[in-house]
């Protein structure tokens, strides 16, 4: 297993779908995982330290685990099957380990709330990990992918294309 840290929660430009960027500790690979909007919001709240007036689902799960005298020892992103990622919560209670299946987004949201480490299966990272240059954008206080063009860059590229295209480029 490879330890990872959450580098960013982004929205994929092409699909308008939120995704997690999990970066390996001491390495340069990043595992992107598409997630749902509610989970993205929950993770963003955890990253920003936002406290809801009432417990959100991931807060509730953390409280239930603690009330049962257990702790979340690790989160593990285990596999990708038919474009769906799978994860496990490794809980420890009275010295015994209990493994609970989870969606990666829920597992990461919970890990952030209880400060549990996150791991990715070696084979999964080898198959799905990407090398991305991430830099911290102080104006947005988040990491950005230097390889992905900004919205301004995309607009500039579109304008350049429109300036150069001719009607005959589209056939007769």
Rosetta constraint file for C-alpha pairs under 8 A:
AtomPair CA 1 CA 76 HARMONIC 7.97 0.50
AtomPair CA 1 CA 119 HARMONIC 5.81 0.50
AtomPair CA 1 CA 120 HARMONIC 5.50 0.50
AtomPair CA 1 CA 121 HARMONIC 4.70 0.50
AtomPair CA 1 CA 122 HARMONIC 5.24 0.50
AtomPair CA 2 CA 24 HARMONIC 6.59 0.50
AtomPair CA 2 CA 25 HARMONIC 7.63 0.50
AtomPair CA 2 CA 119 HARMONIC 5.21 0.50
AtomPair CA 2 CA 120 HARMONIC 5.17 0.50
AtomPair CA 2 CA 121 HARMONIC 6.32 0.50
AtomPair CA 2 CA 122 HARMONIC 6.00 0.50
AtomPair CA 2 CA 125 HARMONIC 7.91 0.50
AtomPair CA 3 CA 24 HARMONIC 5.83 0.50
AtomPair CA 3 CA 25 HARMONIC 5.72 0.50
AtomPair CA 3 CA 117 HARMONIC 7.16 0.50
AtomPair CA 3 CA 118 HARMONIC 5.82 0.50
AtomPair CA 3 CA 119 HARMONIC 4.27 0.50
AtomPair CA 3 CA 120 HARMONIC 6.40 0.50
AtomPair CA 4 CA 22 HARMONIC 5.74 0.50
AtomPair CA 4 CA 23 HARMONIC 5.11 0.50
AtomPair CA 4 CA 24 HARMONIC 4.13 0.50
AtomPair CA 4 CA 25 HARMONIC 5.19 0.50
AtomPair CA 4 CA 117 HARMONIC 7.72 0.50
AtomPair CA 4 CA 118 HARMONIC 5.63 0.50
AtomPair CA 4 CA 119 HARMONIC 5.54 0.50
AtomPair CA 4 CA 120 HARMONIC 6.88 0.50
AtomPair CA 5 CA 22 HARMONIC 5.48 0.50
AtomPair CA 5 CA 23 HARMONIC 5.37 0.50
AtomPair CA 5 CA 24 HARMONIC 6.44 0.50
AtomPair CA 5 CA 25 HARMONIC 6.60 0.50
AtomPair CA 5 CA 117 HARMONIC 7.88 0.50
AtomPair CA 5 CA 118 HARMONIC 6.68 0.50
AtomPair CA 6 CA 20 HARMONIC 7.12 0.50
AtomPair CA 6 CA 21 HARMONIC 6.00 0.50
AtomPair CA 6 CA 22 HARMONIC 4.64 0.50
AtomPair CA 6 CA 23 HARMONIC 6.34 0.50
AtomPair CA 7 CA 20 HARMONIC 7.77 0.50
AtomPair CA 7 CA 21 HARMONIC 5.54 0.50
AtomPair CA 7 CA 22 HARMONIC 5.83 0.50
AtomPair CA 7 CA 23 HARMONIC 6.17 0.50
AtomPair CA 7 CA 142 HARMONIC 7.99 0.50
AtomPair CA 7 CA 143 HARMONIC 6.26 0.50
AtomPair CA 8 CA 20 HARMONIC 6.05 0.50
AtomPair CA 8 CA 21 HARMONIC 5.29 0.50
AtomPair CA 8 CA 22 HARMONIC 7.53 0.50
AtomPair CA 8 CA 142 HARMONIC 6.67 0.50
AtomPair CA 8 CA 143 HARMONIC 5.80 0.50
AtomPair CA 8 CA 144 HARMONIC 7.57 0.50
AtomPair CA 9 CA 18 HARMONIC 6.76 0.50
AtomPair CA 9 CA 19 HARMONIC 5.69 0.50
AtomPair CA 9 CA 20 HARMONIC 4.73 0.50
AtomPair CA 9 CA 21 HARMONIC 6.34 0.50
AtomPair CA 9 CA 40 HARMONIC 6.74 0.50
AtomPair CA 9 CA 43 HARMONIC 7.78 0.50
AtomPair CA 9 CA 44 HARMONIC 7.08 0.50
AtomPair CA 10 CA 18 HARMONIC 5.48 0.50
AtomPair CA 10 CA 19 HARMONIC 5.36 0.50
AtomPair CA 10 CA 20 HARMONIC 6.54 0.50
AtomPair CA 10 CA 21 HARMONIC 7.71 0.50
AtomPair CA 11 CA 16 HARMONIC 5.67 0.50
AtomPair CA 11 CA 17 HARMONIC 5.33 0.50
AtomPair CA 11 CA 18 HARMONIC 4.16 0.50
AtomPair CA 11 CA 19 HARMONIC 5.98 0.50
AtomPair CA 12 CA 16 HARMONIC 5.12 0.50
AtomPair CA 12 CA 17 HARMONIC 5.31 0.50
AtomPair CA 12 CA 18 HARMONIC 6.05 0.50
AtomPair CA 12 CA 19 HARMONIC 6.75 0.50
AtomPair CA 13 CA 17 HARMONIC 7.73 0.50
AtomPair CA 17 CA 34 HARMONIC 6.68 0.50
AtomPair CA 17 CA 35 HARMONIC 7.13 0.50
AtomPair CA 17 CA 36 HARMONIC 7.22 0.50
AtomPair CA 17 CA 37 HARMONIC 7.46 0.50
AtomPair CA 18 CA 34 HARMONIC 5.86 0.50
AtomPair CA 18 CA 35 HARMONIC 5.58 0.50
AtomPair CA 18 CA 36 HARMONIC 6.38 0.50
AtomPair CA 18 CA 37 HARMONIC 6.25 0.50
AtomPair CA 18 CA 40 HARMONIC 6.39 0.50
AtomPair CA 19 CA 32 HARMONIC 6.34 0.50
AtomPair CA 19 CA 33 HARMONIC 5.22 0.50
AtomPair CA 19 CA 34 HARMONIC 4.09 0.50
AtomPair CA 19 CA 35 HARMONIC 5.34 0.50
AtomPair CA 19 CA 40 HARMONIC 7.56 0.50
AtomPair CA 20 CA 31 HARMONIC 7.83 0.50
AtomPair CA 20 CA 32 HARMONIC 5.52 0.50
AtomPair CA 20 CA 33 HARMONIC 5.11 0.50
AtomPair CA 20 CA 34 HARMONIC 6.40 0.50
AtomPair CA 20 CA 35 HARMONIC 7.10 0.50
AtomPair CA 20 CA 105 HARMONIC 7.96 0.50
AtomPair CA 21 CA 30 HARMONIC 6.07 0.50
AtomPair CA 21 CA 31 HARMONIC 5.74 0.50
AtomPair CA 21 CA 32 HARMONIC 4.68 0.50
AtomPair CA 21 CA 33 HARMONIC 6.70 0.50
AtomPair CA 22 CA 30 HARMONIC 5.32 0.50
AtomPair CA 22 CA 31 HARMONIC 5.03 0.50
AtomPair CA 22 CA 32 HARMONIC 6.38 0.50
AtomPair CA 23 CA 27 HARMONIC 7.58 0.50
AtomPair CA 23 CA 28 HARMONIC 6.95 0.50
AtomPair CA 23 CA 29 HARMONIC 5.89 0.50
AtomPair CA 23 CA 30 HARMONIC 4.24 0.50
AtomPair CA 23 CA 31 HARMONIC 6.37 0.50
AtomPair CA 24 CA 28 HARMONIC 6.44 0.50
AtomPair CA 24 CA 29 HARMONIC 5.85 0.50
AtomPair CA 24 CA 30 HARMONIC 6.31 0.50
AtomPair CA 28 CA 131 HARMONIC 5.78 0.50
AtomPair CA 28 CA 132 HARMONIC 7.01 0.50
AtomPair CA 28 CA 133 HARMONIC 7.88 0.50
AtomPair CA 29 CA 125 HARMONIC 7.73 0.50
AtomPair CA 29 CA 129 HARMONIC 5.41 0.50
AtomPair CA 29 CA 130 HARMONIC 5.09 0.50
AtomPair CA 29 CA 131 HARMONIC 4.55 0.50
AtomPair CA 29 CA 132 HARMONIC 6.61 0.50
AtomPair CA 30 CA 129 HARMONIC 5.19 0.50
AtomPair CA 30 CA 130 HARMONIC 5.14 0.50
AtomPair CA 30 CA 131 HARMONIC 6.06 0.50
AtomPair CA 30 CA 132 HARMONIC 6.42 0.50
AtomPair CA 31 CA 125 HARMONIC 6.60 0.50
AtomPair CA 31 CA 128 HARMONIC 6.35 0.50
AtomPair CA 31 CA 129 HARMONIC 4.54 0.50
AtomPair CA 31 CA 130 HARMONIC 6.29 0.50
AtomPair CA 32 CA 128 HARMONIC 8.00 0.50
AtomPair CA 32 CA 129 HARMONIC 7.34 0.50
AtomPair CA 32 CA 130 HARMONIC 7.89 0.50
AtomPair CA 33 CA 85 HARMONIC 7.55 0.50
AtomPair CA 35 CA 39 HARMONIC 6.75 0.50
AtomPair CA 35 CA 40 HARMONIC 6.71 0.50
AtomPair CA 35 CA 105 HARMONIC 6.17 0.50
AtomPair CA 36 CA 40 HARMONIC 6.23 0.50
AtomPair CA 36 CA 105 HARMONIC 7.93 0.50
AtomPair CA 37 CA 41 HARMONIC 6.18 0.50
AtomPair CA 38 CA 42 HARMONIC 6.24 0.50
AtomPair CA 39 CA 43 HARMONIC 6.12 0.50
AtomPair CA 39 CA 105 HARMONIC 6.03 0.50
AtomPair CA 39 CA 106 HARMONIC 6.67 0.50
AtomPair CA 39 CA 109 HARMONIC 7.30 0.50
AtomPair CA 40 CA 44 HARMONIC 6.04 0.50
AtomPair CA 40 CA 105 HARMONIC 7.61 0.50
AtomPair CA 41 CA 45 HARMONIC 6.12 0.50
AtomPair CA 42 CA 46 HARMONIC 6.32 0.50
AtomPair CA 42 CA 56 HARMONIC 7.93 0.50
AtomPair CA 42 CA 58 HARMONIC 7.75 0.50
AtomPair CA 42 CA 109 HARMONIC 6.56 0.50
AtomPair CA 43 CA 47 HARMONIC 6.19 0.50
AtomPair CA 43 CA 108 HARMONIC 7.48 0.50
AtomPair CA 43 CA 109 HARMONIC 5.01 0.50
AtomPair CA 43 CA 112 HARMONIC 7.57 0.50
AtomPair CA 44 CA 48 HARMONIC 6.15 0.50
AtomPair CA 45 CA 49 HARMONIC 5.95 0.50
AtomPair CA 45 CA 50 HARMONIC 4.97 0.50
AtomPair CA 45 CA 51 HARMONIC 7.57 0.50
AtomPair CA 46 CA 50 HARMONIC 6.18 0.50
AtomPair CA 46 CA 109 HARMONIC 7.13 0.50
AtomPair CA 46 CA 112 HARMONIC 6.36 0.50
AtomPair CA 46 CA 113 HARMONIC 6.31 0.50
AtomPair CA 47 CA 112 HARMONIC 7.36 0.50
AtomPair CA 52 CA 56 HARMONIC 6.93 0.50
AtomPair CA 55 CA 59 HARMONIC 5.33 0.50
AtomPair CA 55 CA 60 HARMONIC 5.62 0.50
AtomPair CA 56 CA 60 HARMONIC 6.04 0.50
AtomPair CA 57 CA 61 HARMONIC 6.22 0.50
AtomPair CA 58 CA 62 HARMONIC 6.29 0.50
AtomPair CA 58 CA 106 HARMONIC 7.12 0.50
AtomPair CA 58 CA 109 HARMONIC 6.40 0.50
AtomPair CA 58 CA 110 HARMONIC 5.37 0.50
AtomPair CA 58 CA 113 HARMONIC 7.64 0.50
AtomPair CA 59 CA 63 HARMONIC 6.26 0.50
AtomPair CA 59 CA 110 HARMONIC 7.18 0.50
AtomPair CA 59 CA 113 HARMONIC 6.91 0.50
AtomPair CA 60 CA 64 HARMONIC 6.14 0.50
AtomPair CA 61 CA 65 HARMONIC 6.18 0.50
AtomPair CA 61 CA 110 HARMONIC 7.50 0.50
AtomPair CA 62 CA 66 HARMONIC 6.29 0.50
AtomPair CA 62 CA 110 HARMONIC 6.63 0.50
AtomPair CA 62 CA 113 HARMONIC 7.38 0.50
AtomPair CA 62 CA 114 HARMONIC 6.82 0.50
AtomPair CA 63 CA 67 HARMONIC 6.00 0.50
AtomPair CA 64 CA 68 HARMONIC 6.20 0.50
AtomPair CA 65 CA 69 HARMONIC 6.66 0.50
AtomPair CA 65 CA 70 HARMONIC 5.39 0.50
AtomPair CA 65 CA 71 HARMONIC 6.16 0.50
AtomPair CA 65 CA 72 HARMONIC 7.55 0.50
AtomPair CA 66 CA 70 HARMONIC 5.35 0.50
AtomPair CA 66 CA 71 HARMONIC 6.12 0.50
AtomPair CA 68 CA 93 HARMONIC 7.93 0.50
AtomPair CA 69 CA 93 HARMONIC 6.25 0.50
AtomPair CA 69 CA 94 HARMONIC 7.61 0.50
AtomPair CA 70 CA 91 HARMONIC 6.51 0.50
AtomPair CA 70 CA 92 HARMONIC 5.47 0.50
AtomPair CA 70 CA 93 HARMONIC 4.28 0.50
AtomPair CA 70 CA 94 HARMONIC 7.21 0.50
AtomPair CA 71 CA 91 HARMONIC 5.54 0.50
AtomPair CA 71 CA 92 HARMONIC 5.47 0.50
AtomPair CA 71 CA 93 HARMONIC 6.68 0.50
AtomPair CA 72 CA 89 HARMONIC 6.82 0.50
AtomPair CA 72 CA 90 HARMONIC 5.93 0.50
AtomPair CA 72 CA 91 HARMONIC 4.50 0.50
AtomPair CA 72 CA 92 HARMONIC 6.49 0.50
AtomPair CA 72 CA 111 HARMONIC 7.56 0.50
AtomPair CA 72 CA 114 HARMONIC 7.44 0.50
AtomPair CA 72 CA 116 HARMONIC 6.35 0.50
AtomPair CA 73 CA 89 HARMONIC 7.87 0.50
AtomPair CA 73 CA 90 HARMONIC 5.63 0.50
AtomPair CA 73 CA 91 HARMONIC 5.56 0.50
AtomPair CA 73 CA 92 HARMONIC 6.40 0.50
AtomPair CA 73 CA 116 HARMONIC 5.98 0.50
AtomPair CA 73 CA 117 HARMONIC 7.33 0.50
AtomPair CA 74 CA 89 HARMONIC 6.30 0.50
AtomPair CA 74 CA 90 HARMONIC 5.26 0.50
AtomPair CA 74 CA 91 HARMONIC 7.33 0.50
AtomPair CA 74 CA 111 HARMONIC 7.56 0.50
AtomPair CA 74 CA 116 HARMONIC 5.47 0.50
AtomPair CA 74 CA 117 HARMONIC 5.19 0.50
AtomPair CA 74 CA 118 HARMONIC 5.91 0.50
AtomPair CA 74 CA 119 HARMONIC 7.31 0.50
AtomPair CA 75 CA 87 HARMONIC 7.10 0.50
AtomPair CA 75 CA 88 HARMONIC 5.88 0.50
AtomPair CA 75 CA 89 HARMONIC 4.87 0.50
AtomPair CA 75 CA 90 HARMONIC 6.16 0.50
AtomPair CA 75 CA 107 HARMONIC 6.18 0.50
AtomPair CA 75 CA 108 HARMONIC 7.15 0.50
AtomPair CA 75 CA 111 HARMONIC 6.72 0.50
AtomPair CA 75 CA 116 HARMONIC 7.03 0.50
AtomPair CA 75 CA 117 HARMONIC 6.34 0.50
AtomPair CA 75 CA 118 HARMONIC 4.73 0.50
AtomPair CA 75 CA 119 HARMONIC 6.06 0.50
AtomPair CA 76 CA 87 HARMONIC 5.36 0.50
AtomPair CA 76 CA 88 HARMONIC 5.17 0.50
AtomPair CA 76 CA 89 HARMONIC 6.57 0.50
AtomPair CA 76 CA 90 HARMONIC 7.69 0.50
AtomPair CA 76 CA 118 HARMONIC 5.91 0.50
AtomPair CA 76 CA 119 HARMONIC 4.69 0.50
AtomPair CA 76 CA 120 HARMONIC 5.59 0.50
AtomPair CA 76 CA 121 HARMONIC 7.17 0.50
AtomPair CA 77 CA 85 HARMONIC 7.30 0.50
AtomPair CA 77 CA 86 HARMONIC 5.97 0.50
AtomPair CA 77 CA 87 HARMONIC 4.19 0.50
AtomPair CA 77 CA 88 HARMONIC 6.55 0.50
AtomPair CA 77 CA 104 HARMONIC 6.29 0.50
AtomPair CA 77 CA 118 HARMONIC 7.71 0.50
AtomPair CA 77 CA 119 HARMONIC 6.15 0.50
AtomPair CA 77 CA 120 HARMONIC 4.67 0.50
AtomPair CA 77 CA 121 HARMONIC 6.24 0.50
AtomPair CA 78 CA 85 HARMONIC 7.50 0.50
AtomPair CA 78 CA 86 HARMONIC 5.66 0.50
AtomPair CA 78 CA 87 HARMONIC 5.22 0.50
AtomPair CA 78 CA 88 HARMONIC 7.06 0.50
AtomPair CA 78 CA 120 HARMONIC 6.17 0.50
AtomPair CA 78 CA 121 HARMONIC 5.16 0.50
AtomPair CA 78 CA 124 HARMONIC 7.12 0.50
AtomPair CA 79 CA 85 HARMONIC 5.70 0.50
AtomPair CA 79 CA 86 HARMONIC 5.36 0.50
AtomPair CA 79 CA 87 HARMONIC 7.24 0.50
AtomPair CA 79 CA 121 HARMONIC 7.06 0.50
AtomPair CA 79 CA 124 HARMONIC 6.01 0.50
AtomPair CA 80 CA 84 HARMONIC 5.36 0.50
AtomPair CA 80 CA 85 HARMONIC 4.36 0.50
AtomPair CA 80 CA 86 HARMONIC 6.28 0.50
AtomPair CA 80 CA 124 HARMONIC 7.22 0.50
AtomPair CA 81 CA 85 HARMONIC 6.45 0.50
AtomPair CA 81 CA 86 HARMONIC 7.82 0.50
AtomPair CA 85 CA 103 HARMONIC 7.18 0.50
AtomPair CA 85 CA 104 HARMONIC 6.69 0.50
AtomPair CA 86 CA 101 HARMONIC 7.52 0.50
AtomPair CA 86 CA 102 HARMONIC 6.61 0.50
AtomPair CA 86 CA 103 HARMONIC 5.71 0.50
AtomPair CA 86 CA 104 HARMONIC 6.08 0.50
AtomPair CA 87 CA 101 HARMONIC 6.00 0.50
AtomPair CA 87 CA 102 HARMONIC 5.09 0.50
AtomPair CA 87 CA 103 HARMONIC 5.62 0.50
AtomPair CA 87 CA 104 HARMONIC 5.11 0.50
AtomPair CA 87 CA 107 HARMONIC 6.99 0.50
AtomPair CA 88 CA 99 HARMONIC 6.29 0.50
AtomPair CA 88 CA 100 HARMONIC 5.49 0.50
AtomPair CA 88 CA 101 HARMONIC 4.53 0.50
AtomPair CA 88 CA 102 HARMONIC 5.35 0.50
AtomPair CA 88 CA 103 HARMONIC 7.86 0.50
AtomPair CA 88 CA 104 HARMONIC 7.91 0.50
AtomPair CA 88 CA 107 HARMONIC 7.36 0.50
AtomPair CA 89 CA 99 HARMONIC 5.65 0.50
AtomPair CA 89 CA 100 HARMONIC 5.08 0.50
AtomPair CA 89 CA 101 HARMONIC 6.33 0.50
AtomPair CA 89 CA 102 HARMONIC 6.63 0.50
AtomPair CA 89 CA 107 HARMONIC 6.59 0.50
AtomPair CA 90 CA 97 HARMONIC 6.68 0.50
AtomPair CA 90 CA 98 HARMONIC 5.95 0.50
AtomPair CA 90 CA 99 HARMONIC 4.78 0.50
AtomPair CA 90 CA 100 HARMONIC 6.65 0.50
AtomPair CA 91 CA 97 HARMONIC 5.62 0.50
AtomPair CA 91 CA 98 HARMONIC 5.05 0.50
AtomPair CA 91 CA 99 HARMONIC 6.17 0.50
AtomPair CA 91 CA 100 HARMONIC 7.70 0.50
AtomPair CA 92 CA 96 HARMONIC 5.48 0.50
AtomPair CA 92 CA 97 HARMONIC 4.52 0.50
AtomPair CA 92 CA 98 HARMONIC 6.16 0.50
AtomPair CA 93 CA 97 HARMONIC 6.45 0.50
AtomPair CA 93 CA 98 HARMONIC 7.55 0.50
AtomPair CA 102 CA 106 HARMONIC 6.68 0.50
AtomPair CA 102 CA 107 HARMONIC 6.13 0.50
AtomPair CA 103 CA 107 HARMONIC 6.19 0.50
AtomPair CA 104 CA 108 HARMONIC 5.99 0.50
AtomPair CA 105 CA 109 HARMONIC 6.12 0.50
AtomPair CA 106 CA 110 HARMONIC 6.14 0.50
AtomPair CA 107 CA 111 HARMONIC 6.05 0.50
AtomPair CA 108 CA 112 HARMONIC 6.15 0.50
AtomPair CA 108 CA 118 HARMONIC 7.25 0.50
AtomPair CA 109 CA 113 HARMONIC 6.56 0.50
AtomPair CA 110 CA 114 HARMONIC 6.38 0.50
AtomPair CA 111 CA 115 HARMONIC 5.49 0.50
AtomPair CA 111 CA 116 HARMONIC 4.67 0.50
AtomPair CA 111 CA 117 HARMONIC 6.70 0.50
AtomPair CA 111 CA 118 HARMONIC 7.11 0.50
AtomPair CA 112 CA 116 HARMONIC 6.67 0.50
AtomPair CA 120 CA 124 HARMONIC 6.91 0.50
AtomPair CA 120 CA 125 HARMONIC 6.43 0.50
AtomPair CA 121 CA 125 HARMONIC 6.25 0.50
AtomPair CA 122 CA 126 HARMONIC 6.15 0.50
AtomPair CA 123 CA 127 HARMONIC 6.12 0.50
AtomPair CA 124 CA 128 HARMONIC 5.82 0.50
AtomPair CA 124 CA 129 HARMONIC 7.40 0.50
AtomPair CA 125 CA 129 HARMONIC 4.63 0.50
AtomPair CA 132 CA 145 HARMONIC 6.46 0.50
AtomPair CA 132 CA 146 HARMONIC 7.38 0.50
AtomPair CA 132 CA 147 HARMONIC 6.77 0.50
AtomPair CA 133 CA 145 HARMONIC 5.81 0.50
AtomPair CA 133 CA 146 HARMONIC 5.40 0.50
AtomPair CA 133 CA 147 HARMONIC 6.54 0.50
AtomPair CA 134 CA 143 HARMONIC 5.93 0.50
AtomPair CA 134 CA 144 HARMONIC 5.36 0.50
AtomPair CA 134 CA 145 HARMONIC 4.66 0.50
AtomPair CA 134 CA 146 HARMONIC 5.80 0.50
AtomPair CA 135 CA 143 HARMONIC 5.31 0.50
AtomPair CA 135 CA 144 HARMONIC 5.48 0.50
AtomPair CA 135 CA 145 HARMONIC 6.69 0.50
AtomPair CA 135 CA 146 HARMONIC 6.73 0.50
AtomPair CA 136 CA 141 HARMONIC 6.91 0.50
AtomPair CA 136 CA 142 HARMONIC 5.59 0.50
AtomPair CA 136 CA 143 HARMONIC 4.31 0.50
AtomPair CA 136 CA 144 HARMONIC 6.29 0.50
AtomPair CA 137 CA 141 HARMONIC 5.56 0.50
AtomPair CA 137 CA 142 HARMONIC 5.47 0.50
AtomPair CA 137 CA 143 HARMONIC 5.82 0.50
AtomPair CA 137 CA 144 HARMONIC 6.51 0.50
AtomPair CA 138 CA 142 HARMONIC 6.84 0.50
AtomPair CA 149 CA 153 HARMONIC 5.64 0.50
AtomPair CA 149 CA 154 HARMONIC 6.34 0.50
AtomPair CA 150 CA 154 HARMONIC 6.31 0.50
AtomPair CA 151 CA 155 HARMONIC 6.20 0.50
AtomPair CA 152 CA 156 HARMONIC 6.16 0.50
AtomPair CA 153 CA 157 HARMONIC 6.14 0.50
AtomPair CA 154 CA 158 HARMONIC 6.19 0.50
AtomPair CA 155 CA 159 HARMONIC 6.17 0.50
AtomPair CA 156 CA 160 HARMONIC 6.15 0.50
AtomPair CA 157 CA 161 HARMONIC 6.20 0.50
AtomPair CA 158 CA 162 HARMONIC 6.17 0.50
AtomPair CA 159 CA 163 HARMONIC 6.09 0.50
AtomPair CA 160 CA 164 HARMONIC 6.38 0.50
AtomPair CA 161 CA 165 HARMONIC 5.98 0.50
AtomPair CA 165 CA 169 HARMONIC 6.72 0.50
AtomPair CA 166 CA 170 HARMONIC 7.74 0.50
AtomPair CA 167 CA 171 HARMONIC 7.57 0.50
AtomPair CA 168 CA 172 HARMONIC 6.59 0.50
